[in-house]
């Protein structure tokens, strides 16, 4: 399985499992909601790291050059880094609040000294809206940042969840776009 597809699948499955654990615990306390009860990017980052670490040596909050990245994958034990990741949560209804931060991450991920880099987006929307939201994001990133996200190479994982705030049906999803494509992401 290609690296990015495998990474997103493992991360998504880990997020879904944690969502189910939180939903179960919420019910015990007569409350609602899964992952959306804890809208902290670092909490979700930890779940992703925990979900992929058994397969790849991944460091969290890694400084490389003048920049810090949410994740850095090591090529082999004691080796160099071969992929850098930035993670963004997108929880506003239309994404305008997050778009500049997403653009800033893309600029950082597109630096010439990186062989492979990936933008990871974590989002929540009403059930069935993921593809519409992604299309909006791709168009908005092109318009605001002047960067085209590669939809052919994008990988996504989506699951149904429960919001603690309303009785609507929601979905939570993770999508990953390669920004700089080297040997690892060409697979």
N, C-alpha and C positions, 0 to 999 in steps of 0.2 A: 504494500500500500504506500502511495506517495506520502512523504513526510507531513506536509501541511494537512492533508486529509486525515491522517492518523492522529495528528496533534489535536485538531479541532474535534474529532470524534471522542477522543479520550477526555478532553477538557469539557465538552458538552455533556457527556455521560456523567462525569463527576459533579458538574453543576446540577444536573437533574436529580442525581441521587441525594445531594445535600438539600435540594428543594423539597424532596419527598420526606426527608428526615425532619425538616423544619415544619412542614405542614402537619405531620403527625404530632409533633410536640405542641404545636399551636392548638390543635384540637383538644389536647389534654387540658389546656388552660382556657378553653372556650373562646379561642381567638381564631383569626383567619390568616392565611398567607404562608408563603414559602420563602424563597430567596428575597422576594420583594419586601419582606419585613426588615431586612438588613441591607440598606442601599449604600453600602460602603465598598468602594472600588477595591480597597486593599483586602477586604474579606473575600471578595470574589477572586481576587488575584491569588490568594492563598489556596483556595479550593482548586483552581486551575493548576497551580504548581504541584499540589499534592496528587492530583490526578495524572500528571504526566511524568513526574519525577522517577517513577520506577522504570520508565523506558529511556529517558534521556537525562543527562546531567544538565540541569537547568539552575541557574543562579537568579536570585531575585534582587531587584534594585541594584543593578550592576553599572558602575561607572566605567565608561570606555571613552578615551579621549577627553573631550570637554563636556560630555553629555552623560546623563543617567538614563538607563533603560529599565523598563519594568521586568523584563526577563532577558537572559542571555544564555544561549545553548552552547555547551562546550562540545567540540567536534569529537574528542576522545579524551579519556582520563589524562589530565596534565597537559592537554592540548590547548589550542587557541579557540576563541569563540567563533562559531560559524553561523550564528543567526541571532539577531536582536529583535525584540518585540516591544511594542508599546500597546497598552491596554487603555481603552476608554469606555466609560459607561455612558449610555444614551438613554435617559429616562424622561426627558421633557417630551411633550406631545409632538412637537414639530422638529425638534433637533436644533433649533437656532441657538439655544444656549450652549450647546456643545460644539458647534461647527468650528469655531476658531481654535479650540483646543485640539480638535481632530486635525486641522490643517497644520498646527504647530508640530504635532507628532509626526505627520507625514514628512515635513521638512527635515526633522531630526532623523527619521528613518531613511531618508533619501541621500544621506551624506555619502560621498564617494569612498570613504574608507570602510564602508560596510559591504560585505559580500552578499549577505542575505538579510532581509529585514521584513517584518510582518506587522501590519496594523490589525489589532484585535478589537472588535467592538462587541460590547455586551449591551443588550437592549431588551426592552419590554414594550409590548403594545397589545392592543385588543387582538384576540384570536383571528388569524387569517390575514393580518396586515403586514407580515414580515416582508414579503416581496415588494409591496408598494413602498414601504419605508426604506428599503435598500435602494430602490430606484431613485427615490427622492435624494437620499444621501449621495449616491454616485453623481447625480446631476449637480447637486449643491457643492460638492467638493471640487468638481470640475470648474464650476462658476466662480467660487470664492478663492480656491487655492491654485487654480490653474493646473491641477493634477488629475489624470484619468486613472481611476481605480480599475484594475483588470478584473472584469466580471467573469471571464472565462476561467481564471485561476482561483476565484473566490471559493472558499469552503464555508459551509454553515451547518449548524446543528440547532434545532428548535424543539421546544417541548412546551406543553400546556402547563399552566400554573394558576395559582389563586392569588389575587391581590388582597392585601389587608385593608385596602381603602374603599373598595366598592364590590358590587356583586357581579361585575362584568367578567367574562371569561378572558383570560390573558394568555399570552405566550411569551416565553423568555427565550432569547436566542443569542448565540455567539456566532459571529462571522469573522473571517480572517482574510485579508487581502495581502498578497506579496507586494512589497514596495520596491525593493531591490532584489532581483532574481539572479542568484548564482547557482552553483552546482546542486546545492541541497534542495532548492525550490524548483529546479527544472524538471525534477522527476515526475 
